[in-house]
Amino acid sequence: MTDTTKTETALSSDVTEVRAQKLAKLRETIGDVYPAHFHRTMTNAEMAAKYEALEPDTETQDVVTVAGRVYSSRNSGMFMDIHDASGKIQIFSHKDVTPEEARNMLPLIDLGDIIGVTGTVRRTKRGELSINAQEIIMLTKALLPMPEKWNGIADVEIRYRKRHLDIMSNEESKLRFQQRSKIVSGIRHFMENDGFLEVETPMLQTVYGGATADPFKTFHNTLKMDMYLRIAPELFLKRTLVSGLSDKVFEINRNFRNEGVSTRHNPEFTMMECYWAYADYEDVMDLVERLFETLAVSIHGTPEVTFGDKQISFKGPFKRVPMPDAVKEATGIDFLAIKTDEEARAAAKAAGFEVEKDWTWGECLAFIFEEKVEGTLIQPSHVTHFPKDISPFAKEVPGEPRLVERFETYCNAWEVGNAFSELNDPEEQRKRMVEQLEQAHARGEKDKQLDDEFLDAIDQGMPPAGGLGIGVDRLVMLLTNAPSIRDVILFPARKAKAD
């Protein structure tokens, strides 16, 4: 332990001891320091709105009751700012307006304590909306000091590990998570208004599928069997489409992938996934554009969004470009003119790309796209016509069996959406899933199994459909100007705290 850490620990211990002494004093004088209930007549924001027109240096006889956490205290508690989730209000305690019993509470109140206040409304000469305190009630005594309000928490690791302190001291973080809630609610509202039915599918699955990823594995004690946290809800959602429950279904879902952590990846993440019977991937492109523009306007009042030093427009229509065309424009390599896997690998190597010796035509195309094109897609764009090699659940492009009716939506060089004209030929679906299973086993994924229940459902007949998955966390990052996915997930995955 460093000398600085020792000093900080000692200071923290001293502060905690002082607060503990005040708690003991409060218990002696008022009894219950943590009451179960407190009735306030309005929030701080409601009070600010109601008295917006109150002129400076004006006192009213209106009595209100508010509550909140003490963020600042001046002149031995004569002036205090208390914050609730909606905003702040100033509390004024003086012998001319505040009874002695209430003023006796002031030395026992620390920053971070939660108090209730009843009093009359006034606006000071300086224009500060205030309450002349007539009664002060301790609602929660905080035993630890809160972060310094103006500087907040400099250590990002502490911000992520102790999110409650981050939000408490950082208005930007607080606003971002309020906006996230609004975005998720906005997605739900948009989808329901568009005729989609929200459903819920299992997070614990006996067979994981719907995407390629390593799962989290657990054990069901009662059923005596291994189970997996879902990596995608796709196969269950398609079964609801087979059932005829609705022609449009969606789920805002938590997925779990036992893979890396980065500024754009968290092992636990949120997606919106939907399936639309009798639609194709072009219909879904239109839906994505309408959804993204609607969300941007709901948060910012305009489709134009600032992200870092970039201006991004979510005004549709978005740019649409087939992957082979994008690669040809960036590199000169015409993959549609290349016939074999060997020729594809040779063309890639000749252009200076390092490819694996067993890569297919489609894998070479996708790799070069990621290397040379993906990073240039700053404005919202749909990249279409993916290789079938890497898209086992999409329908072939008519006249070009190596490509499928799939698109990914990119923005700020990130993939934020993935969609297909869904494969519903049961024989072709089984063939591709068997091939995918063999490839997974060859990679050492011995737990990977064939989802026979899904294939049985597809044998029953699934209507033609467009399917879509949207990465909600990345979309929130874009709409709230957040540089890291950990800034938009309340409690991101972290390493165990070091001793």
Long-range contacts (C-beta under 8 A, 24 or more apart in sequence): 12-144, 12-145, 15-144, 15-145, 16-143, 16-144, 19-110, 19-141, 19-142, 19-143, 19-144, 19-145, 20-143, 22-108, 22-110, 22-141, 23-141, 23-143, 25-108, 26-108, 26-138, 26-141, 29-104, 29-108, 30-138, 33-138, 33-140, 33-141, 34-139, 34-140, 34-141, 35-137, 35-139, 38-67, 38-116, 38-137, 38-139, 39-65, 40-65, 40-66, 40-67, 40-116, 41-65, 41-66, 42-66, 43-84, 43-85, 43-86, 43-87, 44-68, 44-82, 44-83, 44-84, 44-86, 44-87, 44-88, 44-89, 45-86, 45-87, 46-86, 47-89, 47-121, 47-129, 48-87, 48-89, 48-129, 51-121, 51-123, 51-129, 54-121, 54-123, 54-129, 55-123, 56-123, 56-124, 56-125, 56-126, 56-127, 57-123, 57-124, 57-125, 58-122, 58-123, 59-120, 59-121, 59-122, 59-132, 60-120, 60-121, 60-122, 61-120, 62-120, 62-121, 63-118, 63-119, 63-120, 63-134, 64-118, 64-119, 64-120, 64-121, 64-131, 65-116, 65-117, 65-118, 66-116, 66-117, 66-131, 67-114, 67-115, 67-116, 67-117, 67-139, 68-114, 68-115, 69-112, 69-113, 69-114, 69-142, 69-146, 69-168, 70-109, 70-110, 70-111, 70-112, 70-113, 70-114, 70-115, 71-111, 71-146, 71-149, 72-111, 72-149, 73-109, 73-111, 76-106, 76-107, 77-106, 77-107, 77-109, 78-106, 80-109, 82-115, 82-117, 89-129, 89-130, 89-131, 90-124, 90-128, 90-129, 90-130, 90-131, 91-117, 91-119, 91-130, 91-131, 91-133, 91-136, 92-119, 92-122, 92-124, 92-130, 92-131, 92-132, 92-133, 93-133, 93-136, 94-132, 97-132, 97-133, 97-134, 98-132, 98-133, 98-134, 98-136, 99-134, 99-135, 102-133, 102-134, 102-135, 102-136, 105-136, 105-138, 106-136, 108-138, 109-136, 109-138, 110-141, 110-142, 110-145, 111-145, 111-146, 112-142, 112-144, 112-145, 112-146, 113-138, 113-140, 113-141, 113-142, 114-139, 114-140, 114-142, 115-139, 157-494, 160-486, 160-492, 160-494, 161-494, 161-497, 163-490, 163-491, 173-487, 175-480, 176-476, 176-480, 176-482, 176-487, 176-488, 177-488, 177-490, 179-299, 179-476, 179-479, 179-480, 180-476, 180-480, 180-488, 182-298, 182-299, 183-295, 183-298, 183-299, 183-472, 183-475, 183-476, 183-479, 184-252, 184-270, 184-472, 186-294, 186-295, 186-298, 187-252, 187-272, 187-291, 187-295, 187-470, 187-472, 188-252, 190-290, 190-291, 190-294, 190-295, 191-250, 191-272, 191-274, 191-291, 194-248, 194-287, 195-247, 195-248, 196-246, 196-248, 196-249, 196-250, 196-274, 196-276, 197-245, 197-246, 197-248, 197-249, 197-250, 198-249, 198-250, 198-251, 198-252, 199-237, 199-240, 199-245, 199-246, 199-249, 199-250, 199-251, 200-251, 201-230, 201-233, 201-236, 201-237, 201-240, 201-251, 201-253, 202-230, 202-236, 203-229, 203-230, 203-253, 203-254, 203-256, 204-228, 204-229, 204-230, 205-229, 205-230, 207-449, 207-450, 207-451, 207-453, 208-447, 208-448, 209-234, 209-235, 209-451, 209-454, 210-234, 210-235, 211-257, 212-436, 212-440, 213-257, 213-258, 213-259, 214-257, 214-258, 214-259, 214-445, 215-256, 215-257, 215-258, 215-447, 216-256, 216-258, 216-267, 217-447, 226-447, 228-447, 229-256, 230-255, 230-256, 231-255, 231-256, 231-257, 232-271, 232-273, 232-469, 233-271, 233-273, 234-273, 234-393, 234-467, 234-469, 235-451, 235-454, 237-273, 237-274, 237-275, 237-467, 238-275, 238-422, 238-454, 238-457, 238-458, 238-462, 238-465, 238-467, 239-453, 239-454, 239-457, 240-275, 241-275, 241-277, 241-462, 241-463, 241-465, 242-457, 242-458, 242-460, 242-461, 242-462, 247-276, 247-277, 247-278, 247-463, 248-274, 248-275, 248-276, 248-277, 249-274, 249-275, 250-274, 250-275, 252-472, 261-492, 261-493, 262-485, 263-483, 263-484, 263-485, 263-486, 264-414, 264-474, 264-477, 264-484, 264-485, 265-485, 266-473, 266-485, 266-486, 266-489, 266-492, 266-493, 267-493, 268-489, 268-493, 269-471, 269-472, 269-473, 269-485, 269-489, 270-471, 270-472, 270-473, 271-469, 271-470, 271-471, 271-472, 272-468, 272-469, 272-470, 272-472, 273-467, 273-468, 273-469, 273-470, 274-467, 274-468, 275-422, 275-465, 275-466, 275-467, 275-468, 276-465, 276-466, 276-467, 276-468, 277-463, 277-464, 277-465, 278-463, 278-464, 278-465, 279-464, 279-465, 279-466, 280-405, 280-421, 280-464, 280-466, 281-384, 281-394, 281-405, 281-406, 281-407, 281-419, 281-420, 281-421, 281-466, 283-466, 284-407, 284-419, 284-466, 284-467, 284-468, 285-318, 285-320, 285-382, 285-407, 285-419, 286-316, 287-468, 288-318, 288-382, 288-409, 288-417, 288-419, 288-468, 288-470, 289-316, 289-317, 289-318, 289-380, 290-316, 291-470, 292-316, 292-380, 292-475, 295-475, 295-479, 296-479, 299-479, 299-480, 300-479, 305-478, 305-479, 305-481, 306-481, 307-412, 307-478, 307-481, 308-481, 308-483, 310-378, 310-412, 312-378, 312-379, 312-380, 312-411, 312-412, 312-478, 313-379, 313-380, 314-380, 318-379, 318-380, 318-381, 318-382, 318-409, 319-379, 319-380, 319-381, 319-382, 320-381, 320-382, 320-384, 320-407, 321-381, 321-382, 321-383, 321-384, 322-383, 322-384, 322-385, 322-403, 323-365, 323-366, 323-369, 323-373, 323-383, 323-384, 323-385, 323-386, 323-387, 323-403, 324-365, 324-385, 324-403, 326-369, 326-373, 326-383, 327-365, 327-368, 327-369, 327-372, 327-373, 330-368, 330-372, 330-373, 330-376, 331-368, 331-372, 333-368, 335-361, 335-364, 335-365, 336-400, 360-387, 360-389, 361-387, 361-389, 361-402, 362-386, 362-387, 362-388, 362-389, 362-390, 362-402, 363-387, 363-389, 363-390, 366-390, 374-410, 374-413, 374-415, 375-413, 376-413, 377-410, 377-411, 377-413, 378-411, 378-412, 378-413, 379-411, 380-409, 380-410, 380-411, 381-409, 381-410, 381-411, 382-407, 382-408, 382-409, 382-410, 383-407, 383-408, 383-409, 383-410, 391-420, 392-423, 392-432, 392-433, 392-435, 392-436, 393-420, 393-422, 393-423, 393-429, 393-432, 393-467, 394-420, 394-421, 394-422, 394-423, 395-420, 395-421, 395-422, 395-423, 395-424, 409-470, 411-478, 412-478, 414-474, 414-478, 415-471, 415-474, 416-470, 416-471, 416-474, 416-475, 416-478, 417-468, 417-469, 417-470, 417-471, 418-468, 418-469, 419-466, 419-467, 419-468, 419-469, 420-466, 420-467, 421-464, 421-465, 421-466, 422-462, 422-464, 422-465, 422-466, 422-467, 424-458, 424-461, 424-462, 424-463, 424-464, 424-465, 426-455, 426-458, 426-459, 426-461, 429-455, 429-458, 430-455
